[in-house]
Amino acid sequence: MSFGKSRKIYEEGIKYIPGGVNSPVRAFKSVNTAPVFIKKGYKSKIEDEDGNTYIDYIGSWGPAILGHSNEELMEGIEDIIKDGLSFGLPTKIEVDMAKLMVESYPAIDMVRMVNSGTEATMSAIRVARGYTGRNKIVKFEGCYHGHSDSLLVKSGSGTITYGIPTSLGVPEEIVKNTIVCRYNDIEDLEQTFEKYGKDIAAVIVEPVAGNMGLVPATPEFLKTLREITTKYDSVLIFDEVITGFRIAYGGASEVYKIEPDMACFGKIIGGGFPVGAYGGKKEIMEMVSPIGGVYQAGTLSGNPLAMHMGYKNLKLLQRDKNIYHKMEEMAIKLEKGIADNIKKTGVNATIVRFKNMLTLFFGEGSFNNYDDVQRCDTSLYAKYFKEMLNRGIMLPPAQFECMFLSAAHTDEDLEYTIKANYDALKAIK
Ligand SMILES: Cc1ncc(COP(=O)(O)O)c(C=O)c1O
């Protein structure tokens, strides 16, 4: 495979963009190689600037759940564009989209559209604080909720800890109100609430964590979270930016049968456009400006083109009742194939799957929290990634991310991937 054109663009890019990319993971730094630049995508495949094609398991980190350039999704896009791109005034499609989201996700009565997942979680936290009149929030180590200051924290030593900024530029005074707990650890959660419960405005959680590799919450953990936040009148926020409309049409709330007080969305609800949303119970959402005292706004929020595409994406997912089942069946096939290959090659690795998401961890044992995933051999993942890339498979360019299946993947894609996985595992052993 030749990457000459990608390399050239990258060299040019690093002069003008920090790291040559507009989001860090795209730099392929974790897998010790230079990024490839993508030119186009069709169904389950993407093609780079050099003409190399890949079976894509990133899917724009989730939005391309119907595959790239889905014909039904793209149909009529010119007509929408012809009517104008943005008005800064309300449009009907925004109301249609809000109605569809509220009907699709029973836990929320109202929703506000924003432009990214980061904006959604940041705003939800502000609303929860405004609603409860409290300042402290709880997040879990290894969960990522975008890059707003109060959520860019990691755990200090010990279990119940105040956060330490994970980034330069985040003042300690801001994250001092963020408590970091261990994912899937009920005892830690209970102790935290015993100590600080009356001051906790909200708990934000990825109900299926996708940002430390794939680590699903146990049902008991989420159940306890629901009970304890109810007991202390704290707002439970499900960050469904990845899981919403992905692991089921109704997201993790549907799968776990738990209703949060608020939920955040992104990725799929934009159909490939930059969109986020946060929603919640009526009395909470009525805190939001202009009816309430919590300010939150956006020039391009509810952009008509983005709303049309997001609305269509959701409608297409809603229409085909079998679509989630089909994606899960494909993921199961991949999981089985990879598990067999691990056995045959003897590589120290574990495949984890939840619904249509997977992570191949280069380590053994169970993966329930951030400490567990830290056992993985990230340099082995880097080698594996390159072997797979050279065989025409685009995996997440970092160990602590997920593979996403789309409805456009085919049996041949899966068979080819399983074979490539075998060869790649053999090559790195
Ligand atoms: C669970 C979760 N929440 C929030 C975000 C932030 O979304 P965005 O990148 O659109 O700002 C992400 C991004 O990957 C995410 O995975």
The ligand as an SDF file (V2000), in Angstrom:
LIG
                    3D

 16 16  0  0  0  0  0  0  0  0999 V2000
  -19.6380    9.6980   25.1830 C   0  0  0  0  0  0  0  0  0  0  0  0
  -19.2100   10.9840   24.5550 C   0  0  0  0  0  0  0  0  0  0  0  0
  -19.6750   12.1420   25.0210 N   0  0  0  0  0  0  0  0  0  0  0  0
  -19.3300   13.3240   24.4830 C   0  0  0  0  0  0  0  0  0  0  0  0
  -18.4740   13.3980   23.4170 C   0  0  0  0  0  0  0  0  0  0  0  0
  -18.1030   14.6980   22.8230 C   0  0  0  0  0  0  0  0  0  0  0  0
  -18.7180   14.8350   21.5840 O   0  0  0  0  0  0  0  0  0  0  0  0
  -18.1000   15.8060   20.4550 P   0  0  0  0  0  0  0  0  0  0  0  0
  -16.8440   15.1820   20.0060 O   0  0  0  0  0  0  0  0  0  0  0  0
  -19.1770   15.8450   19.4130 O   0  0  0  0  0  0  0  0  0  0  0  0
  -17.8960   17.1160   21.1090 O   0  0  0  0  0  0  0  0  0  0  0  0
  -17.9470   12.2110   22.8940 C   0  0  0  0  0  0  0  0  0  0  0  0
  -17.0210   12.2420   21.7550 C   0  0  0  0  0  0  0  0  0  0  0  0
  -16.4890   11.2840   21.3150 O   0  0  0  0  0  0  0  0  0  0  0  0
  -18.3190   10.9760   23.4730 C   0  0  0  0  0  0  0  0  0  0  0  0
  -17.8370    9.8210   23.0120 O   0  0  0  0  0  0  0  0  0  0  0  0
  1  2  1  0
  2  3  1  0
  2 15  2  0
  3  4  2  0
  4  5  1  0
  5  6  1  0
  5 12  2  0
  6  7  1  0
  7  8  1  0
  8  9  2  0
  8 10  1  0
  8 11  1  0
 12 13  1  0
 12 15  1  0
 13 14  2  0
 15 16  1  0
M  END
$$$$
